[in-house]
Amino acid sequence: MFDEPFPTLTMARILADQGHFKRSLAIYATLLREEPGNRELSAEADGIRAQSRSRRPQVH
């Protein structure tokens, strides 16, 4: 896991917007450990996971 200096929701969103899905999801994991019942965080993390799967290069 990445050791982000600022594990905030804002940083997770910025990283996701820039395509750094793995780093973004690492922050979401940290935030969800702090707030395990946070449905908004969980839903956003699920969305980032889906985004990362759809942007993987296809093998021909």
Protein Blocks (a to p, Z undefined) as FASTA:
>chain_A
ZZdfblcfklmmmmmmnopamlmmmmmmmmmmmmmmlmklmmmmmmmmmmmmmmpccdZZ
